[in-house]
């Protein structure tokens, strides 16, 4: 029974928290036990700066199962992005000389109290993962924790590329309690466990356990709307007249020290999520523009910084001032992203650490606009980023075929799917697990209609190119069929934690499911000429795309998972999950399709 089907939670759960989790589960379409949904809720809120309501990322950070060693949720964050495979860490740090990393461990309990034995078990799990990262197979761990340890090991061995000599680590024990659990932190078995983790020498100081009750959890929920109540001093400013839709606006100069309060948190890390409305990502320290910014900061010309740099444009949902002291909440830096990142890098340099006055004597042009009107905030963001590029998937989504597909999805009812053709950040009134974006639909079509699962895994950008084979005059039912199979495969992974070791092969599994329930597609999968395959798919008289037989699809998924397990058993025997590099080859695709044909023949 899901939370949404009940009037309330058990007696031990804080009432408001229970209602919020119930709404969260309905909005996302998450099912399962109360404990499972609470874990997803905590992951979505505590990791929001990184997962941003992405269903797959939220589910991937929840370890689940009864063999999690007390660690319910974990994330390895590199340069503000969660990494799930070692190769992703390599990609994130490849073009930057200085990088950031942090590890986050969370235990989530629907309890009104803090159990020191459970806290100690959680910390023992953190210790075990860290020991495995130091020396592989020194302790026995389930695959999900082996994956986590491998990521920590990759950061440690690439230590020369990171700003910190030791890895920042955050530990959270989250409950629905009405108190902050400070007394539990002082329990001997808890302090000894923290000391053992500290003694391993992997994590940076301070290394503390954060015990959170329902008030702290509610505060995390509020942080989803951006940093809250950040105090800064704005002396050199000029007021811009307010309007009906703009409550306050200022233009002026902020000292480098005050700007750093807006850019970084108490640990010195860039505040996550403050650049979401800025279309240009950090281009790295070696970019020519950023090199010039750094050169100015490092020279005596830094006194001319206000004349040489356009500064920052900040939009906020709330701005309160008293004299020169201001408090800002829910803000985005919509222009000045490159400047911001170079300032943070320069602040971490030995020169500034040795002489902090360099930062306080630096002046940076700043414009701050505060408005509760989302339309105004969007207009400012667009106006300050007129170079916003039109993505390849935007072009695909603008076609008449995409519009027809969107309309067909909309007619699928409350238990169907929706195609989010435009406005990827739009507010959704449909469970997110049932919403498909253009990149996701591209990969689903490639895998389930063309049998090109290896391309869906290893080369998704090719599917976004103009004239890509995934968009053509195929039936709208075919697109829905593709999305539905992928949806069912993903839901299978969500409710069977032990199967998630195969998740990197989900497009191969979707391809096999399609071949099992629609055997007429197998000749299309085996066709080497793409134009021949396209012609065959356009012949809807021969191909019937049916998804109504739920039991048949479920049986096909179970069969496909068994065949994939058999194919990748040598890797799984290593005690870890599959990675993209393990599964991306065409050879695996062909071998799996052959297994499907043999399985069908035996039936």
DRENGU-223880 format. One record per residue: x, y, z of N, C-alpha, C in turn; residue in one letter. Coordinates in steps of 0.2 Angstrom, whole numbers, plus 2048, in hexadecimal, padded with zeros to 3 digits. Each point is the difference from the previous one (the first is absolute). Layout:
// residues N
XYZXYZXYZa
...
***
This chain:
// residues 603
8047FA8007FC806800804806800x
7FF8057FC8048067FF7FE805805x
8048058017FE8068057FA8037FDx
7FF8017FA7FB8047FD7F97FD801x
8007F98017FA7FD8017FD800807x
8048038057FE8008077FF807802x
7FC8008057FE807803806803804x
8047FC8038068038038057FA802x
8058028038067FC8017FF7FD807x
8057FB8028007FD806801805806x
7FF7FE8067FF805806807803801x
8067FD7FE8068028018038067FBx
7FC8017FB8028057FB7FD807801x
8048058007FD8078017FB8017FBx
7FA8038027FB8017FB8018047FAx
8038068018028047FA8057FC7FBx
8057FD8038047FC7FC7FD7FB7FCx
7FB7FC8037FD7FB7FD7FC8027FAx
7FC8068017FD8037FB8048027FAx
8068038028048027FA8037FB7FCx
8027FA8048027FA7FC7FB7FD7FCx
7FA8008027FA7FD7FC7FF8047FAx
8018078017FF8047FA8067FF7FBx
8068008038067FE7FC7FF7FA7FCx
7FE7FB8037FF7F97FD7FB8007FAx
7FA8048017FB8017FB8038047FAx
8048058028028057FA8057FC7FCx
8047FC8038057FC7FC7FE7F97FEx
7FB7FE8027FE7F97FE8047FB804x
8038018058047FB8047FB7FC804x
8017F98007FC7FB8048057FD805x
7FD7FB8038047FC8057FE802807x
8047FD8057FE801807802807802x
7FD802807801806802807802801x
8047FB8038078018018048017F9x
7FE7FD7FB8038017F97FF8077FEx
7F98028007FE8077FE804805804x
8017FF8068038058058078017FDx
8037FA7FF8078007FD8018047FAx
7FB7FF7FB8008047FA7FF808801x
7FC8018057FE807802806803803x
8047FD8048068038038058017FBx
8017FB7FB8058007FB7FE8067FCx
7FA8017FE7FE8067FB801806803x
7FF801807801806803808802802x
8037FB8038078018028058007FAx
7FE7FD7FB8048007FA7FD8057FAx
7FB8048027FD8037FB8048057FCx
8068038038048047FB8037FC7FBx
8017FA8018037FC7FB7FB7FC7FBx
7FB7FD8037FB7FC7FC7FB8047FDx
7FE8058037FB8057FC7FA7FC7FEx
7FD7FC8047F97FD7FF8017FB7FAx
8067FE7FE8017FB7FB7FF7F9803x
7FA7FC7FE7FE7FA8038057FB800x
8047FF7FA8057FB800806801805x
8028068018058028047FE7FF807x
7FA8028027FD7FF8078007F9802x
7FE7FC7FB7FF7F98028077FC800x
8058037FC8077FD800804801806x
7FE8068048038028067FE7FC806x
7FA7FD7FF7FD7FC8068027F97FFx
8047FD8058037FA7FF7FB7FA801x
7FC8018057FB7FB8018027F9802x
7FB7FC8018017F98018027FF808x
8017FA8028027FE8078077FF801x
8048027FB8077FF8008048067FFx
7FD8068028038067FF805802806x
8017FC8058058028057FD806804x
7FA8018007FE8068038008077FCx
8037FF7FA8008067FC7FA8007FBx
7FC8058017FA8007FC8018037F9x
8048068018008057FA808802800x
8038007FA8078027FF8018047FAx
8048048008028047FA807802800x
8037FF7FA8078037FF7FF8067FBx
8028068027FF8067FC8078037FEx
8008007FA8068037FD7FF8067FBx
8028068027FF8067FD7F98027FFx
7FC7FE8067F98028007FB7FB7FDx
8037FA7FD7FC7FB7FD8017F9803x
7FB7FC8018007FA8038037FB7FBx
8067FC8028037FB7FB7FD7F9802x
7FF7FC7FC7FD7F98018057FB7FEx
8058027FC8057FC7FD807803800x
8067FC8018068038008028047F9x
7FD7FE7FB8028037FA7FC807800x
7FB8018037FC807801805805804x
8037FD8058058048038058037FCx
8037FB7FC8068027FB7FD8057FBx
7FA7FF7FE7FE8057FB7FF807803x
7FD8008077FF807803806803802x
8067FD8018068038028058017FAx
7FF7FD7FA8058007FB8028067FDx
7FC8068008028067FD801805805x
8007FF8078018058058067FE804x
8048058028067FF8047FE7FF807x
7FB8048027FE8008077F87FE801x
7FF7FB8047F97FD8007FE7FF808x
7F97FF8007FE7FF8077FC7F9800x
8007FD8067FD7FA8017FD800808x
7FB7FC8017FD7FF8067FC7F9800x
8007FD8067FC7FA8017FB801805x
7FA7FE7FE7FA8018057FD7F9801x
8007FF8077FC7F98027FA802805x
7FB7FD7FE7FA8018047FC7FA802x
7FE8008077FB7FB8027FA803801x
7FA7FE7FE7F98038017FC7FB803x
7FD8028067FC7FC8047F9803802x
7FB7FD7FF7F98038017FF7FE808x
8048048047FF7FF807800806804x
7FD800806800806804806801805x
8047FB7FF8068008058067FE7FCx
8068018048067FF7FD8037F9803x
8017FB7FD8027FA8028088007FFx
8048008068078007FF8037FA7FDx
7FC7FA8018037FA7FD7FF8007F8x
7FB8037FE7FF8017F98058057FDx
8018058048058057FE8077FD7FFx
8017FC8058077FD8008017FB7FAx
7FA7FD7FE8007FB7FB8018047F9x
7FD8068008018047FA8078027FFx
8038038068078028008057FA7FEx
7FE7FA8038047FA7FE8007FF7F8x
7FA8017FD7FF7FF7F98058057FCx
8008068038048057FD8087FE800x
8017FE8068077FD8028027FB7FBx
7FB7FB7FF8027FA7FB8018027F9x
7FB8057FE8018027F98078047FFx
8028048058068038008067FC800x
8007FA8048057FB8008017FD7F9x
7FA7FE7FD8007FD7FA8038057FAx
7FF8068018038057FB807801801x
8037FF8068078008028037F97FDx
7FD7FB8018027F97FE7FB7FC7FDx
7FF7FF7FA7FA7FC7FD8007F9803x
7FA7FE8027FF7F98028027FF807x
8028058048037FF8077FA7FF804x
7FA8027FE7FA7FE8047FB7FE7FBx
7FB7FC8027FB7FE7FC7FA8057FFx
7FE8027FA7FB8057FF7FB7FE7FBx
7FA8028007FB7FF7FA8028047FAx
7FE7FE7FA8028047FA7FF807800x
7FA8038037FF807800805804804x
8037FD8068058038048077FF7FDx
8017FB7FC8067FF7FC8018057FBx
7FA8027FD8008057FB802807803x
7FD801806802806804807801802x
8037FA8028078008028048017FAx
7FE7FE7FB8058007FA8008087FDx
7FA8038018008077FF805804804x
7FF7FF8078058038058077FF7FEx
8017FA7FE8077FE7FF8038047FAx
7FB8017FB8028037FA802808801x
7FC803805802807802806800804x
8017FB8048078008048067FF7FCx
7FF7FC7FB8067FE7FB8018067FCx
7FB8057FF8018067FB801806805x
8027FF8068018058058038067FDx
8058007FC8048067FD7FB8047FCx
7FB7FE7FE7FB8047FC7FB804804x
8007FE8077FA803804803806805x
7FC8048018028068058027FE807x
7FC7FB8028017FD8078057FA800x
8048008058057FA8007FC7FA803x
7FB8028047FB7FA8037F98027FDx
7FC7FB8007F98007FD7FB803805x
7FD8067FF7FB8028047FA7FB800x
7FE7FE8067FB7FB8017FA803805x
7FA7FE7FE7FA8028047FC7FA802x
7FF8008077FC7FA8027FA803803x
7FA7FD7FE7F98028037FD7FA802x
7FD8008067FB7FB8037F9804800x
7FC7FF7FC7FA8047FF7FA7FC803x
7FC8038047FA7FD8037FA804800x
7FA7FE8037FA805800800802807x
8058008048008028077FF808801x
7FD8018067FF807802806804803x
8067FC8018068038028057FF7FCx
8068038018068007FC8057FA801x
7FE7FC8058057FA801807802802x
8018068038078018028027FB806x
7FC7FE8048027FB8058027FA7FDx
7FD7FD7FB8027FA7FC8078017FEx
8028067FD8078017FE8057FE805x
7FE8018068057FF8068017F9802x
7FB7FC7FE8017F98028077FD7FEx
8027FC8058077FD7FF8017FC7FAx
7FB7FC7FE8017FC7FA8008047FAx
7FC8068008008057FA807803800x
8028038058078048008057FB7FEx
8007FA8028067FC7FF7FF7FE7F8x
7FA7FF7FD8007FF7F98028057FCx
7FF8078028028057FC808801801x
8037FE8058078008018037FB7FCx
7FD7FA7FF8037FB7FC8008027F8x
7FA8037FE8008037F98058057FFx
8018058058058058008077FD7FFx
8017FB8048077FD8008027FD7FAx
7FC7FF7FB8017FD7FA8048057FBx
7FF8078028048057FC7FE8017F9x
7F97FF7FF7FE8017F97FC807800x
7FC8018057FC806800802806803x
7FE8067FE8038068027FC802807x
8038048047FD8038067FD8067FEx
7FA8028047FD7FC8057FC7FA7FDx
8017FA8047FC7FB7FE7FB7FF806x
7FA8017FF7FB8008057F97FC7FEx
7FD7FE8057F97FD7FE7FB805801x
7FC8017FB7FA8048017FA7FC801x
7FD8018067F97FD8027FB8057FEx
7FB7FE7FC7FB8047FE7F97FE801x
7FC8048037F97FE8017FB8047FBx
7FA8008017FB8027FB8018087FFx
8038048058018077FE8058017FBx
8067FC8018058007FB7FE7FE7F9x
7FC7FB8007FE7FD7FA7FB8057FCx
7FC8048047FC8057FD8048067FEx
8068018038058057FE8037FE7F9x
8017FA7FF8037FD7FA7FB8017FAx
7FA7FF8027FA8017FB8008077FDx
8018058058008077FE8068027FCx
8067FC8018068027FC7FF7FE7F9x
7FB7FC7FE7FF7FE7F97FF8067FCx
7FE8068037FE8067FD8068047FFx
8067FE802807803800802802807x
8068038008038018077FB805804x
8007FF8067FB804804803805805x
7FE806800802805805808800801x
8038017FA807801800802808801x
8048018058018078028068037FDx
8008067FD8058037FD800808801x
8058037FF8008088018018037F9x
7FC8057FE7FF8037FA801807801x
8068038018018078017FF8047FAx
8047FE7FB8008057FA7FB7FE7FBx
7FA8028017FA7FE7FC7FC8067FEx
7FC8007FB7FB8057FD7FA7FC7FFx
7FA8038037FA7FD7FF7FD8017F9x
7FD7FA7FE7FD8017F97F8800802x
7FD8057FD7F98008027FC7FA7FFx
7FC7FE8057FC7FA8007FA8017FCx
7FD7FA7FE7FA8007FB7FB7FC804x
7FA7FF7FC7FB7FC8038027F9801x
8047FD7FC8027F98008077FF803x
8048068018077FF803800804806x
8017FC8067FF803806806804802x
8067FE7FE8068048028067FF7FAx
8048057FF8057FF7FB806805802x
8067FD7FF8068048028057FF7FBx
8058057FF8067FF7FB805803804x
8067FD8008068038048067FC800x
8048008058067FD8018007FC806x
8027F98008007FC8068087FE801x
8028008068077FE8018017F97FEx
8067FD7FF8017F97FE7FE7FC806x
8018028067FE7FC8067F97FF801x
7FC8067FE7F87FF8017FE7FC7FAx
8038007FA7FD7FC7FA8027F9802x
8057FE8048017F98017FB7FD805x
7FD8058047FA7FD8047FB7FE7FCx
7FF8037FA7FA7FE7FC8027FA7FCx
8067FF7FE8037FB7FC8017F9803x
8038018068027FA8047FC7FF807x
8007F98027FD7FF806805800806x
7FE7FD8058058018068067FB7FFx
8007FC7FC8067FB7FF8048037FAx
7FE8067FD8048027FB7FF7FE7F9x
7FB7FB8007FE7FD7F97FB8057FDx
8008007F97FB8037FC7F97FE802x
7FB8058027F97FE8017FD7FD7FBx
7FE7FA8007FD7FC7FB7F98047FEx
7FF7FF7F97F98027FE8008087FEx
8058048027FF8077FF8018027F9x
8027FC7FB8018017F97FC7FC7FCx
7FA7FE8027FC7FC7FC7FC8047FBx
7FF8068017FD8047FA8068047FCx
8067FE8018058037FC8027FB7FBx
7FF8017F98017FB7FB8077FE7FFx
8058048028077FF7FE8037FD806x
8027F98008037FD805807802801x
8037FE8068078028018047FD7FAx
8048057FD8047FD7FA8077FE802x
8028008078067FE802805806800x
8057FF8048058058018058017FAx
8007FB7FB8048017FB7FD8047FAx
7F98018017FD8047FA803807800x
8008027F98048077FF7FD806804x
7F98008017FD805803801800808x
8007FA8028017FE807808801802x
8047FF7FB807801801802808801x
7FC8047FC8018078017FD803807x
7FB7FD8027FD8028068057FE806x
8037FA8008047FE805807804800x
8028027FA8068047FF7FF807803x
7FA8037FF7FE806803800800808x
7FD7FA8038007FF8078077FF803x
8047FD7FC8077FF8038058067FFx
7FE8057FD8048057FF7FE807803x
8048058007FE8068037FA8047FDx
7FE7FD7FA7FB8037FC7F97FE803x
8007FC8067FA7FE8037FC806802x
8038068017FD8068037FB8037FAx
8027FD7FA7FC8037FA7FA7FB7FEx
7FF7FB8057FC7FA7FE7F98037FFx
7FD8058037F98027FF8008037F9x
8058027FD8008037F98017FB7FBx
8037FA8028027FB7FB7FB7FA7FFx
7FC8008067FB7FA8007F9802801x
7FC7FD7FC7F88018007FD7FF807x
8047FC8047FD7FE8077FA7FB800x
7FC8008057FB7FB8017F9803800x
7FB7FC7FD7F98028007FD7FB804x
7FD8028067FC7FB8047F9801801x
7FC7FB7FF7F98018017FE7FB806x
7FB8038047FF7FD8067F8800802x
7FE7FB8037F98008027FE805806x
8068018047FF804806806804802x
7FF8068018068048027FE805806x
8038008067FE804805806804802x
8008078018058048027FF804806x
805801804800805806807804800x
7FF8067FD8078047FF8047FC7FBx
8067FF8018047FD7FB8007F8800x
7FC7FD8058007F98017FA7FD7FDx
8017FB7FC7FB7FD7FC7FF7F8801x
7FA7FE7FF7FF7F88017FD7FE7F9x
8037FC7FD7FD7FE7F97FE7F8800x
7FB7FE7FD7FE7F98007FD7FF7F9x
8017F97FE7FD7FE7FA8038037FAx
8078017FF8038047FB8047FC7FBx
8008027FA8047FE7FA8058057FDx
8067FE7FF8048047FC7FF7FF7F9x
7FD8047FC7FE7FF7F98058027FBx
8058058038058027FB806801805x
8067FE7FD8068008048027FA803x
7FE7FA7FD8027FA8028087FF800x
8038027FA8077FF7FF804804805x
7FE8068018038048067FF7FD806x
7FA7FE8027FF7FC8078057FB801x
8017FB7FB8047FA801807802800x
8028057FC807803801802803807x
7FB8038028018038078017FB805x
7FC7FB8008007FA8058077FD7FFx
8027FF7FA8077FD7FF805804803x
8008077FE805804803800801807x
7FA8008038008008088037FA803x
8007FB7FD8037FA8028088007FFx
8038057FD8078007FF804802806x
8067FE800804801806801808801x
8008047FA8018078017FA803804x
7FA7FE7FF7FA8038048007FD807x
8027F98008007FD807805804804x
8068027FD8058038047FE807802x
7FD8047FB7FE8078017F98017FEx
7FB7FE8057F98017FF7FD8077FDx
8048058027FE8077FE8008007F8x
8037FC7FD8008007F87F88007FEx
7FD7FB8047F97FF7FE7FB806803x
8018028067FC8058028018077FDx
8068017FC8028067FD7FD8007F9x
7FE7FA7FD7FE7FF7F97F8802800x
7FE8047FB7FA8027FF7FD7FD7F9x
7FA7FE8017FD7FC7FA7F98037FFx
7FF8027F97F98037FE7FA7FB801x
7FB8028037FA7FB8027FA8047FFx
7FB7FC7FD7F98027FF7FC7FB803x
7FB8028057FC7FB8047F98027FEx
7FC7FC7FE7F98017FF7FC7FB804x
7FB8038047FC7FB8047F98017FEx
7FD7FA7FF7F98007FD7FD7F9802x
7F98008027FD7FA8027FC7FD7FAx
8018047FA7FD7FE7FA8047FC7FCx
7FF7FA7FE8047FB7FD8018037F9x
7FB8037FD8018037F98058057FFx
8018048058058058018077FD800x
8007FB8058077FD8008027FC7FAx
7FB7FD7FD8027FD7F98028057FBx
7FC8068008028057FB807803801x
8028018068078028028057FB7FEx
7FF7FA8018047FB7FE8017FF7F9x
7FB8017FC8008007F98048067FDx
7FE8068038038067FD808800801x
8027FD8068078008018047FB7FDx
7FC7FB7FD8037FB7FC7FE7FF7F9x
8008057FC7FD8017FA8047FB7FBx
8067FD8028037FB7FC7FE7F9801x
7FA7FF8047FE7FA8018007FB7FAx
8037FB8008007FC7FA7FA7FC7FFx
7FE7FE7FA7FA7FC7FF8037F97FFx
7FE7FB8058037FA8007FD7FB7FAx
8047FB7FF7FE7FB7FB7F97FD801x
7FF7FE8077FA7FD8017FA805800x
8018078017FB8057FF7FE8007F9x
8047FF7FB7FE8007F97FC7FA7FFx
8027FA8027FC7FA8007F9801802x
8008038067F98018047FC8047FCx
8038047FC7FB8057FC7FD7FE7FAx
8027F97FE7FD7FD7FA7F87FF801x
7FD7FF7FA7F97FE8017FF7F9802x
8057FC7FF7FF7F9803800800807x
8058048038018018077F9803803x
7FD8047FD7FA8038027FA7FB800x
8007FC7FB7FB7FA8008017FB805x
8077FF8018017FB8067FE803807x
8018068017FE8038067F9800801x
7FC8017FB7F98008007FD7F9802x
8047FB7FC7FE7F98028017FE807x
8068028028017FE8077FB803805x
7FE8067FF7FB8048047FA7FC800x
7FE7FC7FB7FA7FC8008007FA804x
8067FE8038017FA8037FD7FF807x
7FD8058027FC7FF807805801806x
7FD8008068038018068067FA801x
7FF7FB7FD8057FA8018047FF7FAx
8008057FC8058007FA806804801x
8038027FB8068048007FF8077FDx
8058058018008067FD8068027FDx
8008037FA8068027FD802807801x
8058028048028078018048037FAx
7FC8027FB8038027FA804807801x
7FD804804804807800800802808x
8048058018018028078017FB805x
8077FE8008027FA8047FF802808x
8008068017FF8028077F9802802x
7FB7FE7FC7F98028027FE7FD806x
7FB8038037FD7FD8067FB7FA7FDx
8017FA8037FC7FB7FD7FA7FE805x
7FB7FE7FD7FA7FE8037FF7F97FFx
8057FC7FF8007F97FE8067FC804x
7FF7FA8028057FD8048078007FBx
8058028038068007FC8037FA7FEx
7FE7FA8038037FA7FD7FC7FE7FAx
7FB8047FE7FC7FE7FA8018067FBx
8058048018018067FB8077FE7FCx
7FF8017FA8067FE7FB8038067FDx
8068028008038057FC8027FE7F9x
8028057FC8027FE7F98077FC800x
8058018048067FC8007FE7F9803x
7FB7FF8047FE7F98037FC7FD7FAx
7FC8037FD7FC7FD7FB8057FE7FAx
8058047FE8047FE7FB8047F9802x
8028008068037F98027FC7FB800x
7FA8018027FB7FA8007FE7FE7F9x
7FF8057FC7FE7FE7F98067FC7FDx
8068028018067FD7FD8017F9802x
7FE7FF8078017F98037FA7FB7FEx
7FA8038007FA7FB8007FD8007F9x
8028057FC7FD7FF7F98057FF7FBx
8068018018067FF7FB8057FB803x
7FF7FE8068057FB803807803801x
800806800807804801801802807x
8007FB804801801807807802802x
8057FE7FC8078028018018077FFx
7FC8037FB8018077FF7FC804805x
7FA7FD8027FD804806804801806x
8047FB8018048008068078047FFx
8037FF7FA8078037FF8008067FCx
7FB8027FC8008057FC7FA8047FFx
7FD8028067F98038008008077FCx
8068038008008077FC7FF7FF7F9x
8027FA7FD7FF7FE7F97F98007FEx
7FC7FE8057F88007FF7FD807800x
8048058027FD8078008028047FAx
8047FD7FC8028037FA7FA8017FBx
8018067FC7FB8017FB7FF7FB7FBx
7FA7FD7FF7FF7FB7FB8017F9803x
8018008078017F98037FA7FC7FFx
8027F97FF7FB7FB7FE7FA7FF805x
8018038077FB7FE8057FA8057FEx
8008057FC7FA8047FF7FF7FF7F8x
7FA7FE7FF7FD7FE7F97F9800800x
7FD7FE7FA7F97FF8007FE7F9802x
8027FF8067FD7FA8037FA801804x
7FC7FB8027FA801803801803807x
7FB8048038018038068007FA805x
7FC7FB7FF8007FA8048077FD801x
8048007FB8077FD801804804805x
7FF8078008048048057FD7FE807x
7FA8008017FD7FE8068027F9803x
8007FC7FB8027F9802808800802x
8048047FD807800802801803807x
7FC8068018008038077FD7FB805x
7FB7FD7FE7FD7FC8058047FA803x
8047FD7FB8047FA802806803804x
8038067FF8058028047FD802807x
7FA8038007FD8018077FF7FA804x
7FE7FB7FD7FF7F98038067FD803x
8068017FC8067FD802803804806x
7FF8077FF8028048067FD7FF806x
7F97FF8007FC7FE8068027F9803x
8027FC7FB8027F9803806801804x
8058047FE8068018047FF804806x
7FB8048007FE8048067FD7FB806x
7FC7FB7FE7FD7FC8058047FA801x
8067FF7FD8047FA801807802801x
8028028068078038018057FC7FEx
7FF7F98018067FB7FE8028007F9x
7FB8037FC8017FF7F88048077FEx
8018058048038067FE8077FF7FEx
8037FB8018077FE7FE8008007F8x
7FA7FF7FD8008007F97FE8067FDx
7FF8058047FC8067FD8048047FAx
8077FF8008038037FA7FE7FD7FAx
7FD7FA8007FE7FC7FA7F98017FFx
7FD8058027F88018007FE8007F9x
8048047FB7FE8007F98007FA7FDx
8057FC8028017F97FD7FA7FC802x
7FE8008067FA7FD8037FA8027FDx
7FF8077FF7FA8027FC8007FD7F9x
8068007FD8007FD7F97FD7F9800x
8037FC8057FE7F98007F87FF802x
7FE8058047F87FF8027FC8027F9x
8038057FC7FC8017FA8007FA7FBx
8067FD8008007FA7FB7FC7FA803x
7FF8008067FC7FA8037F98017FFx
7FE8068017F88027FF7FE8017F9x
8058037FC7FE8017F98057FD7FCx
8007F97FF8057FD7FC8018027F9x
7FB8047FD8008037F9805805800x
8038038058058058008077FD800x
8017F98018077FD8008038017F9x
7FC7FF7FA8048027FA8028077FFx
7FC805803802807800807800804x
8007FD8068068008048067FD7FCx
7FF7FB7FC8067FD7FD8028037F9x
7FC8057FE8018047FA806804800x
8058007FC8068048017FF8077FCx
7FC8007FC7FE8067FC7FB804804x
8028068027FB8048047FA8027FCx
8018027FA7FA8027FC7FB7FA7FFx
8037FA7FF7FB7FA8007FC7FF806x
8048018067FC8008067FB805801x
8018067FD7FB8068017FA7FE7FCx
8017FD7FA7FB7FE7FB7FB7FB804x
8047FB8037FC7FB8037FC803806x
8028048047FD8038057FA8047FEx
8008037FA7FB8047FD7FA7FC7FEx
8017F97FF7FB7FC7FE7FC7FD806x
7FC8058027FC7FE8067FB7FA800x
7FE7FE7F97FC7FB7FF8037F9803x
8068007FF8047F9802802801808x
8018068028028008077FA803805x
7FE7FC8057FB803804804801807x
7FF8068038038028067FB7FF806x
8007FB8037FB7FF806804800806x
7FD8048058038008077FB7FE805x
7FA7FE7FE7FA7FF8048017FA805x
8047FB7FD8017FA804805801805x
7FF8028068048028058047FA802x
7FD7FA8018037FA8038067FE7FBx
7FE8007F98057FE7FB806804800x
7FF8078018068048018047FF806x
7FD7FE8068047FF8068037F97FFx
7FD7FB7FD8047FA7FF8068017FBx
7FF8047FB8068027FB805803804x
7FF8058058058038038047FC805x
7FC7FB8038047FB8048047FC7FCx
7FE7FE7FA8047FC7FC8068047FDx
7FF8067FE8068047FE805801805x
7FE8018078048018058047FA801x
7FD7FA8008047F98018058007FAx
7FE8017FA8058007FA806805801x
7FE8068028068058018047FD806x
7FD7FE8058047FD8068057FB7FDx
7FE7FB7FC8047FB7FD8058037FCx
7FF8057FC8058037FB805803804x
7FF8048068048048038037FD807x
7FF7F98018017FD806808801802x
8047FF7FB807801802802807804x
7FC8057FD8018078037FD800807x
7FA7FD8017FC8008068047FC805x
8037FB7FE8047FC805806804803x
8018067FE8058048037FD803806x
7FA8008017FC8028067FE8087FFx
8008027FA7FE8077FF7FA8007FBx
7FE8067FF7FB8027FB8038007F9x
7FC7FF7FB8028027F98028077FFx
8048027FC8028077FE7FF8007F8x
7FF8067FE7FF8027F98057FC7FBx
8078018038057FD7FC7FF7F87FFx
7FD7FD8057FF7F98007FB7FE7FBx
7FB8047FE7FA7FE7FC7FF8047F9x
8048057FF7FF8047FA8017FE7F9x
8047FA8008027FE7F97FA7FC7FCx
8008017FA7FC7FD7FB8007F8801x
8067FE8028007F88017FC7FE805x
7FF8038057FB7FF8067F98007FDx
7FE8057FC7FA8017FE7FE7F97FBx
8057FF7FC7FE7FA7FC8007F9803x
8048008068007F98037F9800804x
7FE8058037F98008047FB7FF7FBx
8008037FA7FA7FF7FB8007F87FEx
8067FD8008007F97FE7FD7FC806x
8028028067FD7FC8067F8801800x
7FE8067FE7F88007FF7FE7FC7FBx
8037FF7FA7FD7FC7FB8007F9802x
8067FE8048007F98027FB7FE805x
7FF8058057FB8008057F97FF7FDx
7FE8047FB7FA8007FC7FF7F97FDx
8057FE7FD8007F97FC7FE7FB805x
8038008067FF7FB8057F9800803x
7FD8068007F98008037FC7FE7FAx
***
